[in-house]
Amino acid sequence: MKKIFLLSIILFMSCNTNNPKEFSEEALQDMVLTVTNEKMTFREVLYQNKGKTILIDVWASWCKDCIVSLPDLEEVQKNFPEVSYVFLSVDRGNTAWKRAIEKYNLKGQHYNFPKGQKNGAFVDFINLWWIPRYMVINKKGEITLFKATKITDKKIVEALKKG
């Protein structure tokens, strides 16, 4: 009975068609760490990229699917050099996260949600149950693509082209 209940919840969550155009106040106030261990809000991350198209990559150093997708992500970066690439790690430790940035030579802005994948206002807002997770924010600051789990998803390129 528990398995059926759990399966029902998973199906319900995956069928959620809610595609917000802006982040909740709670998500904007969630704290991230920079690679230099400075604390800032997610709102400040977005503000630093105001007026730019942003591709957000929610990932973790331990995530095989995240690592395997990096060559395709590099291809997107080559095709859209004007886009701001914001990597939001859900690693619970800074050491592995920082090591992965260097090891995979990830080009972009890097932040860490130290509470991990299952805790925090941001991950709750986006209903994070799978990584990698990609989002596109347009130049006006609106969420134009709320959910993609593969960097090769054609919706990402469409959203980036619209800016």
Secondary structure, DSSP 8 states (H G I E B T S, - for coil): -HHHHHHHHHHHHHT-----SS--HHHHH-EEEETT--EEEHHHHHHHTTTS-EEEEEE-TT-HHHHHTHHHHHHHHHH-TTSEEEEEE--SSHHHHHHHHHHTT--SEEEE-TT-SSSSHHHHHTT--SSSEEEEE-TTS-EEEEEES-TT-HHHHHHHHH-
